[in-house]
Amino acid sequence: MPSAILRLRLGPKAKDYVRILGKGKKYKRGSLTFKAGTGTVDIRVEADDAIALLASVSSAVKQLKVVSDVDSLFTKQHTKHK
């Protein structure tokens, strides 16, 4: 069973990212598990095959990008109204 672990250094917002994303996600041929560390997010990916592994990694990165984009938008709006 192919697997991967990604460790992303996201700083103090790492725990917020994991709180928003949840503990993980199960797909038909793979799964993601998110875990917050000190300033990091660890993503464990398990899959039935290499193609499913790549698809699951891609999904995890897309989910993080959405959270990051919303955070940036909120920060810009919040700063603008100060």
Distance bins in CASP14 RR format, pairs under 12 A and 6 or more apart:
PFRMAT RR
TARGET T0000
AUTHOR 0000-0000-0000
RMODE 2
METHOD distances of the structure
MODEL  1
1 29 0 0 0 0 0 1 0 0 0 0 0
1 30 0 0 0 0 1 0 0 0 0 0 0
1 31 0 0 0 0 0 1 0 0 0 0 0
1 45 0 0 0 0 0 1 0 0 0 0 0
1 46 1 0 0 1 0 0 0 0 0 0 0
1 47 1 0 0 1 0 0 0 0 0 0 0
1 48 1 0 0 1 0 0 0 0 0 0 0
1 49 0 0 0 0 1 0 0 0 0 0 0
1 50 0 0 0 0 0 1 0 0 0 0 0
1 52 0 0 0 0 1 0 0 0 0 0 0
1 53 0 0 0 0 1 0 0 0 0 0 0
1 56 0 0 0 0 0 1 0 0 0 0 0
2 29 0 0 0 0 0 1 0 0 0 0 0
2 30 0 0 0 0 1 0 0 0 0 0 0
2 31 0 0 0 0 0 1 0 0 0 0 0
2 45 0 0 0 0 1 0 0 0 0 0 0
2 46 1 0 0 1 0 0 0 0 0 0 0
2 47 1 0 1 0 0 0 0 0 0 0 0
2 48 1 0 0 1 0 0 0 0 0 0 0
2 49 1 0 0 1 0 0 0 0 0 0 0
2 50 1 0 1 0 0 0 0 0 0 0 0
2 51 0 0 0 0 1 0 0 0 0 0 0
2 52 1 0 0 1 0 0 0 0 0 0 0
2 53 1 0 1 0 0 0 0 0 0 0 0
2 54 0 0 0 0 1 0 0 0 0 0 0
2 55 0 0 0 0 0 1 0 0 0 0 0
2 56 0 0 0 0 1 0 0 0 0 0 0
2 57 0 0 0 0 0 1 0 0 0 0 0
3 30 0 0 0 0 1 0 0 0 0 0 0
3 31 0 0 0 0 1 0 0 0 0 0 0
3 32 0 0 0 0 0 1 0 0 0 0 0
3 33 0 0 0 0 0 1 0 0 0 0 0
3 43 0 0 0 0 0 1 0 0 0 0 0
3 44 1 0 0 1 0 0 0 0 0 0 0
3 45 1 0 0 1 0 0 0 0 0 0 0
3 46 1 0 1 0 0 0 0 0 0 0 0
3 47 1 0 0 1 0 0 0 0 0 0 0
3 48 0 0 0 0 0 1 0 0 0 0 0
3 49 0 0 0 0 0 1 0 0 0 0 0
3 50 0 0 0 0 0 1 0 0 0 0 0
3 52 0 0 0 0 0 1 0 0 0 0 0
3 53 1 0 0 1 0 0 0 0 0 0 0
3 56 0 0 0 0 1 0 0 0 0 0 0
3 57 0 0 0 0 0 1 0 0 0 0 0
4 30 0 0 0 0 0 1 0 0 0 0 0
4 31 0 0 0 0 0 1 0 0 0 0 0
4 32 0 0 0 0 0 1 0 0 0 0 0
4 33 0 0 0 0 0 1 0 0 0 0 0
4 42 0 0 0 0 0 1 0 0 0 0 0
4 43 0 0 0 0 1 0 0 0 0 0 0
4 44 1 0 0 1 0 0 0 0 0 0 0
4 45 1 0 1 0 0 0 0 0 0 0 0
4 46 0 0 0 0 1 0 0 0 0 0 0
4 47 0 0 0 0 1 0 0 0 0 0 0
4 50 0 0 0 0 0 1 0 0 0 0 0
4 52 0 0 0 0 0 1 0 0 0 0 0
4 53 1 0 0 1 0 0 0 0 0 0 0
4 54 0 0 0 0 1 0 0 0 0 0 0
4 55 0 0 0 0 0 1 0 0 0 0 0
4 56 0 0 0 0 1 0 0 0 0 0 0
4 57 1 0 0 1 0 0 0 0 0 0 0
4 58 0 0 0 0 0 1 0 0 0 0 0
4 60 0 0 0 0 1 0 0 0 0 0 0
4 61 0 0 0 0 0 1 0 0 0 0 0
5 32 0 0 0 0 0 1 0 0 0 0 0
5 33 0 0 0 0 1 0 0 0 0 0 0
5 34 0 0 0 0 0 1 0 0 0 0 0
5 35 0 0 0 0 1 0 0 0 0 0 0
5 40 0 0 0 0 0 1 0 0 0 0 0
5 41 0 0 0 0 0 1 0 0 0 0 0
5 42 1 0 0 1 0 0 0 0 0 0 0
5 43 1 0 0 1 0 0 0 0 0 0 0
5 44 1 0 1 0 0 0 0 0 0 0 0
5 45 1 0 0 1 0 0 0 0 0 0 0
5 46 0 0 0 0 1 0 0 0 0 0 0
5 53 0 0 0 0 0 1 0 0 0 0 0
5 57 0 0 0 0 0 1 0 0 0 0 0
5 60 0 0 0 0 0 1 0 0 0 0 0
6 32 0 0 0 0 1 0 0 0 0 0 0
6 33 0 0 0 0 0 1 0 0 0 0 0
6 34 0 0 0 0 1 0 0 0 0 0 0
6 35 0 0 0 0 0 1 0 0 0 0 0
6 40 0 0 0 0 1 0 0 0 0 0 0
6 41 0 0 0 0 1 0 0 0 0 0 0
6 42 1 0 0 1 0 0 0 0 0 0 0
6 43 1 0 1 0 0 0 0 0 0 0 0
6 44 0 0 0 0 1 0 0 0 0 0 0
6 45 1 0 0 1 0 0 0 0 0 0 0
6 53 0 0 0 0 0 1 0 0 0 0 0
6 56 0 0 0 0 0 1 0 0 0 0 0
6 57 1 0 0 1 0 0 0 0 0 0 0
6 58 0 0 0 0 0 1 0 0 0 0 0
6 59 0 0 0 0 0 1 0 0 0 0 0
6 60 1 0 0 1 0 0 0 0 0 0 0
6 61 0 0 0 0 1 0 0 0 0 0 0
6 64 0 0 0 0 1 0 0 0 0 0 0
7 14 0 0 0 0 0 1 0 0 0 0 0
7 34 0 0 0 0 0 1 0 0 0 0 0
7 35 0 0 0 0 1 0 0 0 0 0 0
7 36 0 0 0 0 0 1 0 0 0 0 0
7 37 0 0 0 0 1 0 0 0 0 0 0
7 38 0 0 0 0 0 1 0 0 0 0 0
7 39 0 0 0 0 0 1 0 0 0 0 0
7 40 1 0 1 0 0 0 0 0 0 0 0
7 41 1 0 0 1 0 0 0 0 0 0 0
7 42 1 0 1 0 0 0 0 0 0 0 0
7 43 1 0 0 1 0 0 0 0 0 0 0
7 44 0 0 0 0 0 1 0 0 0 0 0
8 14 1 0 0 1 0 0 0 0 0 0 0
8 17 0 0 0 0 1 0 0 0 0 0 0
8 18 0 0 0 0 0 1 0 0 0 0 0
8 21 0 0 0 0 0 1 0 0 0 0 0
8 34 0 0 0 0 0 1 0 0 0 0 0
8 35 0 0 0 0 0 1 0 0 0 0 0
8 36 0 0 0 0 0 1 0 0 0 0 0
8 37 0 0 0 0 0 1 0 0 0 0 0
8 39 0 0 0 0 1 0 0 0 0 0 0
8 40 1 0 0 1 0 0 0 0 0 0 0
8 41 1 0 1 0 0 0 0 0 0 0 0
8 42 1 0 0 1 0 0 0 0 0 0 0
8 43 1 0 0 1 0 0 0 0 0 0 0
8 57 0 0 0 0 0 1 0 0 0 0 0
8 60 0 0 0 0 1 0 0 0 0 0 0
8 61 0 0 0 0 1 0 0 0 0 0 0
8 63 0 0 0 0 0 1 0 0 0 0 0
8 64 1 0 0 1 0 0 0 0 0 0 0
8 65 0 0 0 0 0 1 0 0 0 0 0
8 67 0 0 0 0 0 1 0 0 0 0 0
8 68 0 0 0 0 0 1 0 0 0 0 0
9 17 0 0 0 0 0 1 0 0 0 0 0
9 36 0 0 0 0 0 1 0 0 0 0 0
9 37 0 0 0 0 1 0 0 0 0 0 0
9 38 0 0 0 0 1 0 0 0 0 0 0
9 39 1 0 0 1 0 0 0 0 0 0 0
9 40 1 0 1 0 0 0 0 0 0 0 0
9 41 0 0 0 0 1 0 0 0 0 0 0
9 42 0 0 0 0 0 1 0 0 0 0 0
10 16 0 0 0 0 1 0 0 0 0 0 0
10 17 1 0 0 1 0 0 0 0 0 0 0
10 18 0 0 0 0 1 0 0 0 0 0 0
10 20 0 0 0 0 0 1 0 0 0 0 0
10 21 0 0 0 0 0 1 0 0 0 0 0
10 34 0 0 0 0 0 1 0 0 0 0 0
10 36 0 0 0 0 1 0 0 0 0 0 0
10 37 0 0 0 0 1 0 0 0 0 0 0
10 38 0 0 0 0 0 1 0 0 0 0 0
10 39 1 0 0 1 0 0 0 0 0 0 0
10 40 1 0 0 1 0 0 0 0 0 0 0
10 41 1 0 1 0 0 0 0 0 0 0 0
10 42 0 0 0 0 0 1 0 0 0 0 0
10 43 0 0 0 0 0 1 0 0 0 0 0
10 64 0 0 0 0 1 0 0 0 0 0 0
10 65 0 0 0 0 0 1 0 0 0 0 0
10 67 0 0 0 0 1 0 0 0 0 0 0
10 68 0 0 0 0 1 0 0 0 0 0 0
10 71 0 0 0 0 0 1 0 0 0 0 0
11 17 0 0 0 0 1 0 0 0 0 0 0
11 36 0 0 0 0 0 1 0 0 0 0 0
11 37 0 0 0 0 1 0 0 0 0 0 0
11 38 0 0 0 0 1 0 0 0 0 0 0
11 39 1 0 1 0 0 0 0 0 0 0 0
11 40 1 0 0 1 0 0 0 0 0 0 0
11 41 0 0 0 0 1 0 0 0 0 0 0
11 68 0 0 0 0 0 1 0 0 0 0 0
11 71 0 0 0 0 0 1 0 0 0 0 0
12 36 0 0 0 0 0 1 0 0 0 0 0
12 37 0 0 0 0 0 1 0 0 0 0 0
12 38 0 0 0 0 1 0 0 0 0 0 0
12 39 1 0 0 1 0 0 0 0 0 0 0
12 40 0 0 0 0 0 1 0 0 0 0 0
12 41 0 0 0 0 0 1 0 0 0 0 0
12 71 0 0 0 0 0 1 0 0 0 0 0
13 19 0 0 0 0 1 0 0 0 0 0 0
13 20 0 0 0 0 1 0 0 0 0 0 0
13 21 0 0 0 0 0 1 0 0 0 0 0
13 36 0 0 0 0 1 0 0 0 0 0 0
13 37 0 0 0 0 0 1 0 0 0 0 0
13 39 0 0 0 0 1 0 0 0 0 0 0
13 40 0 0 0 0 0 1 0 0 0 0 0
13 41 0 0 0 0 1 0 0 0 0 0 0
13 64 0 0 0 0 0 1 0 0 0 0 0
13 67 0 0 0 0 1 0 0 0 0 0 0
13 68 0 0 0 0 1 0 0 0 0 0 0
13 70 0 0 0 0 0 1 0 0 0 0 0
13 71 1 0 0 1 0 0 0 0 0 0 0
13 72 0 0 0 0 0 1 0 0 0 0 0
13 74 0 0 0 0 0 1 0 0 0 0 0
13 75 0 0 0 0 0 1 0 0 0 0 0
14 20 0 0 0 0 0 1 0 0 0 0 0
14 21 0 0 0 0 0 1 0 0 0 0 0
14 34 0 0 0 0 1 0 0 0 0 0 0
14 35 0 0 0 0 1 0 0 0 0 0 0
14 36 1 0 1 0 0 0 0 0 0 0 0
14 37 1 0 0 1 0 0 0 0 0 0 0
14 38 1 0 0 1 0 0 0 0 0 0 0
14 39 1 0 1 0 0 0 0 0 0 0 0
14 40 1 0 1 0 0 0 0 0 0 0 0
14 41 1 0 1 0 0 0 0 0 0 0 0
14 42 0 0 0 0 1 0 0 0 0 0 0
14 43 0 0 0 0 0 1 0 0 0 0 0
14 64 0 0 0 0 0 1 0 0 0 0 0
14 67 0 0 0 0 0 1 0 0 0 0 0
14 68 0 0 0 0 0 1 0 0 0 0 0
14 71 0 0 0 0 0 1 0 0 0 0 0
15 21 0 0 0 0 0 1 0 0 0 0 0
15 22 0 0 0 0 0 1 0 0 0 0 0
15 34 0 0 0 0 0 1 0 0 0 0 0
15 35 0 0 0 0 0 1 0 0 0 0 0
15 36 1 0 1 0 0 0 0 0 0 0 0
15 37 1 0 0 1 0 0 0 0 0 0 0
15 38 0 0 0 0 1 0 0 0 0 0 0
15 39 1 0 0 1 0 0 0 0 0 0 0
15 40 0 0 0 0 1 0 0 0 0 0 0
15 41 0 0 0 0 1 0 0 0 0 0 0
15 42 0 0 0 0 0 1 0 0 0 0 0
16 22 0 0 0 0 0 1 0 0 0 0 0
16 34 0 0 0 0 0 1 0 0 0 0 0
16 36 0 0 0 0 1 0 0 0 0 0 0
16 39 0 0 0 0 0 1 0 0 0 0 0
16 41 0 0 0 0 1 0 0 0 0 0 0
16 64 0 0 0 0 0 1 0 0 0 0 0
16 67 0 0 0 0 1 0 0 0 0 0 0
16 68 0 0 0 0 0 1 0 0 0 0 0
16 70 0 0 0 0 0 1 0 0 0 0 0
16 71 1 0 0 1 0 0 0 0 0 0 0
16 74 0 0 0 0 0 1 0 0 0 0 0
17 34 1 0 0 1 0 0 0 0 0 0 0
17 35 0 0 0 0 0 1 0 0 0 0 0
17 36 1 0 0 1 0 0 0 0 0 0 0
17 37 0 0 0 0 0 1 0 0 0 0 0
17 39 0 0 0 0 1 0 0 0 0 0 0
17 40 0 0 0 0 1 0 0 0 0 0 0
17 41 1 0 1 0 0 0 0 0 0 0 0
17 42 0 0 0 0 0 1 0 0 0 0 0
17 43 0 0 0 0 0 1 0 0 0 0 0
17 60 0 0 0 0 0 1 0 0 0 0 0
17 63 0 0 0 0 1 0 0 0 0 0 0
17 64 1 0 0 1 0 0 0 0 0 0 0
17 65 0 0 0 0 0 1 0 0 0 0 0
17 66 0 0 0 0 0 1 0 0 0 0 0
17 67 1 0 1 0 0 0 0 0 0 0 0
17 68 1 0 0 1 0 0 0 0 0 0 0
17 70 0 0 0 0 0 1 0 0 0 0 0
17 71 0 0 0 0 1 0 0 0 0 0 0
18 24 0 0 0 0 1 0 0 0 0 0 0
18 32 0 0 0 0 0 1 0 0 0 0 0
18 33 0 0 0 0 0 1 0 0 0 0 0
18 34 1 0 1 0 0 0 0 0 0 0 0
18 35 1 0 0 1 0 0 0 0 0 0 0
18 36 1 0 1 0 0 0 0 0 0 0 0
18 37 0 0 0 0 1 0 0 0 0 0 0
18 39 0 0 0 0 0 1 0 0 0 0 0
18 40 0 0 0 0 1 0 0 0 0 0 0
18 41 1 0 1 0 0 0 0 0 0 0 0
18 42 0 0 0 0 1 0 0 0 0 0 0
18 43 0 0 0 0 1 0 0 0 0 0 0
18 60 0 0 0 0 0 1 0 0 0 0 0
18 63 0 0 0 0 0 1 0 0 0 0 0
18 64 0 0 0 0 0 1 0 0 0 0 0
18 67 0 0 0 0 1 0 0 0 0 0 0
19 34 0 0 0 0 1 0 0 0 0 0 0
19 35 0 0 0 0 0 1 0 0 0 0 0
19 36 1 0 0 1 0 0 0 0 0 0 0
19 41 0 0 0 0 0 1 0 0 0 0 0
19 67 0 0 0 0 1 0 0 0 0 0 0
20 34 0 0 0 0 1 0 0 0 0 0 0
20 36 0 0 0 0 0 1 0 0 0 0 0
20 41 0 0 0 0 0 1 0 0 0 0 0
20 63 0 0 0 0 1 0 0 0 0 0 0
20 64 0 0 0 0 1 0 0 0 0 0 0
20 66 0 0 0 0 1 0 0 0 0 0 0
20 67 1 0 1 0 0 0 0 0 0 0 0
20 68 0 0 0 0 0 1 0 0 0 0 0
20 70 0 0 0 0 1 0 0 0 0 0 0
20 71 0 0 0 0 1 0 0 0 0 0 0
20 74 0 0 0 0 0 1 0 0 0 0 0
21 32 0 0 0 0 1 0 0 0 0 0 0
21 33 0 0 0 0 0 1 0 0 0 0 0
21 34 1 0 1 0 0 0 0 0 0 0 0
21 35 0 0 0 0 0 1 0 0 0 0 0
21 36 0 0 0 0 1 0 0 0 0 0 0
21 41 0 0 0 0 1 0 0 0 0 0 0
21 42 0 0 0 0 0 1 0 0 0 0 0
21 43 0 0 0 0 1 0 0 0 0 0 0
21 59 0 0 0 0 0 1 0 0 0 0 0
21 60 0 0 0 0 1 0 0 0 0 0 0
21 61 0 0 0 0 0 1 0 0 0 0 0
21 62 0 0 0 0 0 1 0 0 0 0 0
21 63 1 0 1 0 0 0 0 0 0 0 0
21 64 1 0 0 1 0 0 0 0 0 0 0
21 65 0 0 0 0 0 1 0 0 0 0 0
21 66 0 0 0 0 1 0 0 0 0 0 0
21 67 1 0 0 1 0 0 0 0 0 0 0
21 68 0 0 0 0 0 1 0 0 0 0 0
21 70 0 0 0 0 0 1 0 0 0 0 0
22 32 0 0 0 0 1 0 0 0 0 0 0
22 33 0 0 0 0 1 0 0 0 0 0 0
22 34 1 0 1 0 0 0 0 0 0 0 0
22 35 0 0 0 0 0 1 0 0 0 0 0
22 36 0 0 0 0 0 1 0 0 0 0 0
22 41 0 0 0 0 0 1 0 0 0 0 0
22 43 0 0 0 0 0 1 0 0 0 0 0
22 60 0 0 0 0 0 1 0 0 0 0 0
22 63 0 0 0 0 1 0 0 0 0 0 0
22 64 0 0 0 0 0 1 0 0 0 0 0
22 67 0 0 0 0 0 1 0 0 0 0 0
23 31 0 0 0 0 0 1 0 0 0 0 0
23 32 0 0 0 0 1 0 0 0 0 0 0
23 33 1 0 0 1 0 0 0 0 0 0 0
23 34 1 0 0 1 0 0 0 0 0 0 0
23 35 1 0 0 1 0 0 0 0 0 0 0
23 36 0 0 0 0 0 1 0 0 0 0 0
23 41 0 0 0 0 0 1 0 0 0 0 0
23 42 0 0 0 0 0 1 0 0 0 0 0
23 43 0 0 0 0 0 1 0 0 0 0 0
23 44 0 0 0 0 0 1 0 0 0 0 0
24 30 0 0 0 0 0 1 0 0 0 0 0
24 31 1 0 0 1 0 0 0 0 0 0 0
24 32 1 0 1 0 0 0 0 0 0 0 0
24 33 1 0 1 0 0 0 0 0 0 0 0
24 34 1 0 1 0 0 0 0 0 0 0 0
24 35 0 0 0 0 1 0 0 0 0 0 0
24 41 0 0 0 0 0 1 0 0 0 0 0
24 42 0 0 0 0 0 1 0 0 0 0 0
24 43 0 0 0 0 1 0 0 0 0 0 0
24 44 0 0 0 0 1 0 0 0 0 0 0
24 45 0 0 0 0 0 1 0 0 0 0 0
24 46 0 0 0 0 0 1 0 0 0 0 0
24 56 0 0 0 0 0 1 0 0 0 0 0
24 59 0 0 0 0 0 1 0 0 0 0 0
24 60 0 0 0 0 1 0 0 0 0 0 0
24 63 0 0 0 0 1 0 0 0 0 0 0
25 31 1 0 0 1 0 0 0 0 0 0 0
25 32 1 0 1 0 0 0 0 0 0 0 0
25 33 0 0 0 0 1 0 0 0 0 0 0
25 34 0 0 0 0 1 0 0 0 0 0 0
25 43 0 0 0 0 0 1 0 0 0 0 0
25 44 0 0 0 0 0 1 0 0 0 0 0
25 45 0 0 0 0 0 1 0 0 0 0 0
25 46 0 0 0 0 0 1 0 0 0 0 0
25 56 0 0 0 0 1 0 0 0 0 0 0
25 59 1 0 0 1 0 0 0 0 0 0 0
25 60 0 0 0 0 1 0 0 0 0 0 0
25 62 0 0 0 0 0 1 0 0 0 0 0
25 63 0 0 0 0 1 0 0 0 0 0 0
26 32 0 0 0 0 1 0 0 0 0 0 0
26 33 0 0 0 0 1 0 0 0 0 0 0
26 45 0 0 0 0 0 1 0 0 0 0 0
26 46 0 0 0 0 1 0 0 0 0 0 0
26 47 0 0 0 0 0 1 0 0 0 0 0
26 52 0 0 0 0 0 1 0 0 0 0 0
26 56 0 0 0 0 0 1 0 0 0 0 0
26 59 0 0 0 0 0 1 0 0 0 0 0
27 45 0 0 0 0 0 1 0 0 0 0 0
27 46 0 0 0 0 1 0 0 0 0 0 0
27 47 0 0 0 0 1 0 0 0 0 0 0
27 48 0 0 0 0 1 0 0 0 0 0 0
27 51 0 0 0 0 0 1 0 0 0 0 0
27 52 1 0 0 1 0 0 0 0 0 0 0
27 53 0 0 0 0 0 1 0 0 0 0 0
27 55 1 0 0 1 0 0 0 0 0 0 0
27 56 1 0 0 1 0 0 0 0 0 0 0
27 57 0 0 0 0 0 1 0 0 0 0 0
27 58 0 0 0 0 0 1 0 0 0 0 0
27 59 1 0 0 1 0 0 0 0 0 0 0
27 60 0 0 0 0 0 1 0 0 0 0 0
28 47 0 0 0 0 0 1 0 0 0 0 0
28 48 0 0 0 0 1 0 0 0 0 0 0
28 49 0 0 0 0 0 1 0 0 0 0 0
28 51 0 0 0 0 0 1 0 0 0 0 0
28 52 0 0 0 0 1 0 0 0 0 0 0
28 55 0 0 0 0 1 0 0 0 0 0 0
28 56 0 0 0 0 0 1 0 0 0 0 0
28 59 0 0 0 0 0 1 0 0 0 0 0
29 45 0 0 0 0 0 1 0 0 0 0 0
29 46 0 0 0 0 1 0 0 0 0 0 0
29 47 1 0 1 0 0 0 0 0 0 0 0
29 48 1 0 1 0 0 0 0 0 0 0 0
29 49 1 0 0 1 0 0 0 0 0 0 0
29 50 0 0 0 0 0 1 0 0 0 0 0
29 51 0 0 0 0 1 0 0 0 0 0 0
29 52 1 1 0 0 0 0 0 0 0 0 0
29 53 0 0 0 0 1 0 0 0 0 0 0
29 54 0 0 0 0 0 1 0 0 0 0 0
29 55 1 0 0 1 0 0 0 0 0 0 0
29 56 0 0 0 0 1 0 0 0 0 0 0
29 59 0 0 0 0 0 1 0 0 0 0 0
30 44 0 0 0 0 0 1 0 0 0 0 0
30 45 1 0 0 1 0 0 0 0 0 0 0
30 46 1 0 1 0 0 0 0 0 0 0 0
30 47 1 0 1 0 0 0 0 0 0 0 0
30 48 1 0 0 1 0 0 0 0 0 0 0
30 49 0 0 0 0 1 0 0 0 0 0 0
30 50 0 0 0 0 0 1 0 0 0 0 0
30 51 0 0 0 0 0 1 0 0 0 0 0
30 52 1 0 1 0 0 0 0 0 0 0 0
30 53 1 0 0 1 0 0 0 0 0 0 0
30 54 0 0 0 0 0 1 0 0 0 0 0
30 55 0 0 0 0 1 0 0 0 0 0 0
30 56 1 0 1 0 0 0 0 0 0 0 0
30 57 0 0 0 0 0 1 0 0 0 0 0
30 58 0 0 0 0 0 1 0 0 0 0 0
30 59 0 0 0 0 1 0 0 0 0 0 0
30 60 0 0 0 0 0 1 0 0 0 0 0
31 43 0 0 0 0 0 1 0 0 0 0 0
31 44 0 0 0 0 1 0 0 0 0 0 0
31 45 1 0 0 1 0 0 0 0 0 0 0
31 46 1 0 1 0 0 0 0 0 0 0 0
31 47 1 0 0 1 0 0 0 0 0 0 0
31 48 0 0 0 0 1 0 0 0 0 0 0
31 52 0 0 0 0 1 0 0 0 0 0 0
31 53 0 0 0 0 0 1 0 0 0 0 0
31 55 0 0 0 0 0 1 0 0 0 0 0
31 56 1 0 0 1 0 0 0 0 0 0 0
31 57 0 0 0 0 0 1 0 0 0 0 0
31 59 0 0 0 0 0 1 0 0 0 0 0
31 60 0 0 0 0 0 1 0 0 0 0 0
32 41 0 0 0 0 0 1 0 0 0 0 0
32 42 0 0 0 0 0 1 0 0 0 0 0
32 43 1 0 0 1 0 0 0 0 0 0 0
32 44 1 0 0 1 0 0 0 0 0 0 0
32 45 1 0 1 0 0 0 0 0 0 0 0
32 46 0 0 0 0 1 0 0 0 0 0 0
32 47 0 0 0 0 1 0 0 0 0 0 0
32 52 0 0 0 0 0 1 0 0 0 0 0
32 53 0 0 0 0 0 1 0 0 0 0 0
32 55 0 0 0 0 0 1 0 0 0 0 0
32 56 1 0 1 0 0 0 0 0 0 0 0
32 57 0 0 0 0 1 0 0 0 0 0 0
32 58 0 0 0 0 0 1 0 0 0 0 0
32 59 1 0 0 1 0 0 0 0 0 0 0
32 60 1 0 1 0 0 0 0 0 0 0 0
32 61 0 0 0 0 0 1 0 0 0 0 0
32 62 0 0 0 0 0 1 0 0 0 0 0
32 63 0 0 0 0 1 0 0 0 0 0 0
32 64 0 0 0 0 0 1 0 0 0 0 0
33 41 0 0 0 0 0 1 0 0 0 0 0
33 42 0 0 0 0 1 0 0 0 0 0 0
33 43 1 0 0 1 0 0 0 0 0 0 0
33 44 1 0 1 0 0 0 0 0 0 0 0
33 45 1 0 0 1 0 0 0 0 0 0 0
33 46 0 0 0 0 1 0 0 0 0 0 0
33 56 0 0 0 0 0 1 0 0 0 0 0
33 60 0 0 0 0 1 0 0 0 0 0 0
34 40 0 0 0 0 0 1 0 0 0 0 0
34 41 1 0 0 1 0 0 0 0 0 0 0
34 42 1 0 0 1 0 0 0 0 0 0 0
34 43 1 0 1 0 0 0 0 0 0 0 0
34 44 0 0 0 0 1 0 0 0 0 0 0
34 45 0 0 0 0 0 1 0 0 0 0 0
34 59 0 0 0 0 0 1 0 0 0 0 0
34 60 1 0 0 1 0 0 0 0 0 0 0
34 63 0 0 0 0 1 0 0 0 0 0 0
34 64 0 0 0 0 1 0 0 0 0 0 0
34 67 0 0 0 0 0 1 0 0 0 0 0
35 41 1 0 0 1 0 0 0 0 0 0 0
35 42 1 0 1 0 0 0 0 0 0 0 0
35 43 1 0 0 1 0 0 0 0 0 0 0
35 44 1 0 0 1 0 0 0 0 0 0 0
36 42 1 0 0 1 0 0 0 0 0 0 0
36 43 0 0 0 0 0 1 0 0 0 0 0
37 43 0 0 0 0 0 1 0 0 0 0 0
41 60 0 0 0 0 1 0 0 0 0 0 0
41 61 0 0 0 0 0 1 0 0 0 0 0
41 63 0 0 0 0 0 1 0 0 0 0 0
41 64 1 0 0 1 0 0 0 0 0 0 0
41 67 0 0 0 0 1 0 0 0 0 0 0
41 68 0 0 0 0 0 1 0 0 0 0 0
42 60 0 0 0 0 0 1 0 0 0 0 0
43 53 0 0 0 0 0 1 0 0 0 0 0
43 56 0 0 0 0 1 0 0 0 0 0 0
43 57 1 0 0 1 0 0 0 0 0 0 0
43 58 0 0 0 0 0 1 0 0 0 0 0
43 59 0 0 0 0 0 1 0 0 0 0 0
43 60 1 0 1 0 0 0 0 0 0 0 0
43 61 0 0 0 0 1 0 0 0 0 0 0
43 62 0 0 0 0 0 1 0 0 0 0 0
43 63 0 0 0 0 1 0 0 0 0 0 0
43 64 0 0 0 0 1 0 0 0 0 0 0
44 53 0 0 0 0 0 1 0 0 0 0 0
44 56 0 0 0 0 0 1 0 0 0 0 0
44 57 0 0 0 0 0 1 0 0 0 0 0
44 60 0 0 0 0 1 0 0 0 0 0 0
45 52 0 0 0 0 1 0 0 0 0 0 0
45 53 1 0 0 1 0 0 0 0 0 0 0
45 54 0 0 0 0 1 0 0 0 0 0 0
45 55 0 0 0 0 1 0 0 0 0 0 0
45 56 1 0 1 0 0 0 0 0 0 0 0
45 57 1 0 1 0 0 0 0 0 0 0 0
45 58 0 0 0 0 1 0 0 0 0 0 0
45 59 0 0 0 0 1 0 0 0 0 0 0
45 60 1 0 0 1 0 0 0 0 0 0 0
45 61 0 0 0 0 0 1 0 0 0 0 0
46 52 0 0 0 0 1 0 0 0 0 0 0
46 53 1 0 0 1 0 0 0 0 0 0 0
46 56 1 0 0 1 0 0 0 0 0 0 0
46 57 0 0 0 0 0 1 0 0 0 0 0
46 60 0 0 0 0 0 1 0 0 0 0 0
47 53 1 1 0 0 0 0 0 0 0 0 0
47 54 0 0 0 0 1 0 0 0 0 0 0
47 55 1 0 0 1 0 0 0 0 0 0 0
47 56 1 0 1 0 0 0 0 0 0 0 0
47 57 0 0 0 0 1 0 0 0 0 0 0
47 58 0 0 0 0 0 1 0 0 0 0 0
47 59 0 0 0 0 0 1 0 0 0 0 0
47 60 0 0 0 0 0 1 0 0 0 0 0
48 54 0 0 0 0 0 1 0 0 0 0 0
48 55 0 0 0 0 0 1 0 0 0 0 0
48 56 0 0 0 0 1 0 0 0 0 0 0
49 55 0 0 0 0 1 0 0 0 0 0 0
49 56 0 0 0 0 0 1 0 0 0 0 0
50 56 0 0 0 0 0 1 0 0 0 0 0
50 57 0 0 0 0 0 1 0 0 0 0 0
51 57 0 0 0 0 0 1 0 0 0 0 0
51 58 0 0 0 0 0 1 0 0 0 0 0
52 58 0 0 0 0 0 1 0 0 0 0 0
52 59 0 0 0 0 0 1 0 0 0 0 0
53 59 0 0 0 0 0 1 0 0 0 0 0
53 60 0 0 0 0 0 1 0 0 0 0 0
54 60 0 0 0 0 0 1 0 0 0 0 0
54 61 0 0 0 0 0 1 0 0 0 0 0
55 61 0 0 0 0 0 1 0 0 0 0 0
55 62 0 0 0 0 0 1 0 0 0 0 0
56 62 0 0 0 0 0 1 0 0 0 0 0
56 63 0 0 0 0 0 1 0 0 0 0 0
57 63 0 0 0 0 0 1 0 0 0 0 0
57 64 0 0 0 0 0 1 0 0 0 0 0
58 64 0 0 0 0 0 1 0 0 0 0 0
58 65 0 0 0 0 0 1 0 0 0 0 0
59 65 0 0 0 0 0 1 0 0 0 0 0
59 66 0 0 0 0 0 1 0 0 0 0 0
60 66 0 0 0 0 0 1 0 0 0 0 0
60 67 0 0 0 0 0 1 0 0 0 0 0
61 67 0 0 0 0 0 1 0 0 0 0 0
61 68 0 0 0 0 0 1 0 0 0 0 0
62 68 0 0 0 0 0 1 0 0 0 0 0
62 69 0 0 0 0 0 1 0 0 0 0 0
63 69 0 0 0 0 0 1 0 0 0 0 0
63 70 0 0 0 0 0 1 0 0 0 0 0
64 70 0 0 0 0 0 1 0 0 0 0 0
64 71 0 0 0 0 0 1 0 0 0 0 0
65 71 0 0 0 0 0 1 0 0 0 0 0
65 72 0 0 0 0 0 1 0 0 0 0 0
66 72 0 0 0 0 0 1 0 0 0 0 0
66 73 0 0 0 0 0 1 0 0 0 0 0
67 73 0 0 0 0 0 1 0 0 0 0 0
67 74 0 0 0 0 0 1 0 0 0 0 0
68 74 0 0 0 0 0 1 0 0 0 0 0
68 75 0 0 0 0 0 1 0 0 0 0 0
69 75 0 0 0 0 0 1 0 0 0 0 0
69 76 0 0 0 0 0 1 0 0 0 0 0
70 76 0 0 0 0 0 1 0 0 0 0 0
70 77 0 0 0 0 0 1 0 0 0 0 0
71 77 0 0 0 0 0 1 0 0 0 0 0
71 78 0 0 0 0 0 1 0 0 0 0 0
72 78 0 0 0 0 0 1 0 0 0 0 0
72 79 0 0 0 0 0 1 0 0 0 0 0
73 79 0 0 0 0 0 1 0 0 0 0 0
73 80 0 0 0 0 0 1 0 0 0 0 0
74 80 0 0 0 0 0 1 0 0 0 0 0
74 81 0 0 0 0 0 1 0 0 0 0 0
75 81 0 0 0 0 0 1 0 0 0 0 0
75 82 0 0 0 0 0 1 0 0 0 0 0
76 82 0 0 0 0 0 1 0 0 0 0 0
END
